[in-house]
Amino acid sequence: MPIPHTYKTEAIVLRARDLGEADRLLILLTPAWGKVRAVVRGARKPKSKLGGHLQPFTHVAIELVQGRSLSIITGAQVLHSFLPLKEDLVRLSQASYICELADAFAPEGEENRPLFELLLSSLRSLAEAGEGLLRYFELRLLGLMGYGPEMRVCPSCRTPLASPGPFRPSLGGSLCPACALKEPGALPLSPAAFQALRYLQTADLASALRVRLEPSLLRELGQVLGGYTRYILEKKPKSATFLEQLDDLIGPLQPEGKGL
């Protein structure tokens, strides 16, 4: 859908950077136009009425005018500030990670309402969801963008998987025993991780968040899905490194719930 000259939309602020002497460039995720780059004129001036409404990880309703190369934001109203995420270092880092992934995968100017809704619901749930939410987000994001990992049949020979095998990022799935022998670089995958990936691929958000995953399992899932996203993006998200450092210091956070 072409972006009109003047338009209104919901948006999630993925990131921001200074532009010129007083402006700010925002990267937004919108339901109808996907990723949009927009400028807030004078956002860094003390009397700016818009700057305070357009912080990263904020859900907003905005008005824009399409310029030659960038949209210009002319009005904004905060719908959800997600303030608890911004007052806690761990939650702030987790919000940064899922927004960085959305930014990396979402194409500009292409409608993707499911991705917008996934990010919005994830930010809403992040304050009490812990790292299980991150793994769920990674899986659903990969599926929405056409990279869902194959956990039902071997991605190499298409044999149905009766038992878990190592995960090969370049093939996008768990290998059968025969193909695993030919792929020494595949990532180890325990039976528990295999079961968790299968479950989280099809569970809705509410069901996924009720599941309690042990810290060791969370780390394993993070290694597998992190390796897969790095292979697809050909780089490691910057926020992933900081999250790993936090995990080493305080361990993964996971709310109470039922075991998988």
Secondary structure, DSSP 4 states (H G I P E B T S, - for coil): -PPPSEEEEEEEEEEEEEETTTEEEEEEEETTTEEEEEEETTTTSTT-SSGGG--TT-EEEEEEEE-SSSEEEEEEEEEE--HHHHTSHHHHHHHHHHHHHHHHHPPBT---HHHHHHHHHHHHHHHHHTHHHHHHHHHHHHHHTT---B-SB-TTT--B-SS---EETTTTEEPPHHHHTT-TTPBP--HHHHHHHHHHHH--HHHHHTEE--HHHHHHHHHHHHHHHHHHHTS--HHHHHHHHHHHHH-------EE-
